[in-house]
Every structure is written in C-alpha cells, then in structure tokens.
Amino acid sequence: MANKFEVFWASAAEEDLISIIKYIHSDNPIAAKDNLKKIKTKVSNLSNFPQRGRIVPELKEEGILQYRELVVSPWRIIYRISELSVYVLLVIDSRQNFEDILLHRLASKE
C-alpha cells in the first residue's frame, strides 16, 4: 500500500479560501457551501494522490517544476509536495493573471 501524505494549508491559502467563500456566500449561500465542499474534497484527495495535479504552466516555462495545481473551476489550487507532506499555498481565480498575483504576494511580504 502506498504511503499516505499529510495535507497542510498555508495561512495565505486558508485566507484565500475564506475570502472566496465569503464572496460567493454574499450572493448565494448554497453555492458557497457547494464550492467549499468541492475544493476541500479535491484537496483532501491529495493525501492519496499528490501527483495528480499538473505542474503550474507559468512556472514550468521558467524551469520551476516543484509547484503543482488542481483546478476547481474557476479556481486554481497551487501546492507543493515535500517528502510525505503536501502544502497548499494559494487558491486563486484562474481568470486573473498568475504572474500579477505572485508579484503582489511577494511584494506584500517585504
């Protein structure tokens, strides 16, 4: 039997998810609940199949191969695998420019 991975959420990813669900909830509480369940289920499946997500295309172009993503349309869930752990790092809207989001996040850390 394959090893089970432990899934951890970075605080930024948790904040992303809370923000998304609050936004949806303001218009449609049922849709918010459904989307939260879809995202949580897809992420929890990473404990058994961490390689299932694709390498983030924008980073792959730059030779950065350690970050993967799952898509729960319209959101992208960015994560990294390290040993027997999966770290969920971002939950972002796929309609936004990925590079802009990364630059904004990195700039706000300084």
N, C-alpha and C positions, 0 to 999 in steps of 0.2 A: 504494500500500500504506500502511496506517495505521502511525503510529509505535508502536513497542513501548515499554511502560512498564517501569521497573525497580522491583522489589518489595523493600522493606526491612522487616525485622521489628524493632520496638522491643524493647528488652530485657525490658520488662514482658510483652509478648506472647509472647516466647520462654519466659519463666518460666511463664506461664500454660499454654502447650502442654506443657512438660516435666512440670509438675505433673499435668495431665490424663492424660498418657500413663503416668506412673508409677503413678497411682491405678488406672487400668484394668489395667495390667500385673500388679499385685499379685493380681488375680482371674483375669485371662485374657490371657496374653501375645499370643496370636494376635489377639484383638480390639484390643489396644493397637496392634499393628503395622498392622492394617487401618484403624483410626481415624486414625492418624498419616498414613498414605498418603492417605486421603480429604481430610483437612484440607490437607495440603501441596499436593495436586493442585488443589484448588479455589482455594487462594490463588495458586498459580503461574499459573493461568488469568487472573488479574487483569492480567498483563503484556500480554495481548492485548485484554481486555475489562474495563477498570477500572470502567466504569459499570454493570456487571451487577448489583451489589448494590443493595438498596433503601436509601433514606435511613433512618437509625435512627429508628423511630417516636416514641420517647420524647423525642428531641431535636427532631424535626420539629415536635412540638406546641409547643415553646418557640421556634421560628423558627431553630433551628440546623440548617443544611442541608448542611454540608460533610463530615459523617461518614456513612459507608455501612456496610452489614453484609452478610455472607454467612451463611447458616445451614447448618451441617452438624450436623443434629440429634443431640444436644440442645445443641450449642454455637453461639454467635454469635461471628463474627469481625468485629471493628469495625476499620474502616480509613478513611484519608483520602487523597484524590488531590491532588497538588500538582505542577503542570506535567507532566513526564513521569515522575513517581515516584508510587508507591503505598506508603503507610506503614501497616503492620499494627500496631495499637495495643493491642488487647485480644483475648483469647479467653476467653469467659465461658460459664457454664452458663445456658442460656435459662430454666431453672426457677427461677433466682434473680432477685431484684428488681434491675433495671438501675440504678435511682437509688441504691440502697444500695451497690452495688458502686462506682459513681462517687464517691460521698461518701467511702467508705472509702479509695479510691485517692488522692483529693485530700487527705484528712486526713493520710495517711501520708507525703505529700510535704513537709509543713510541718515 
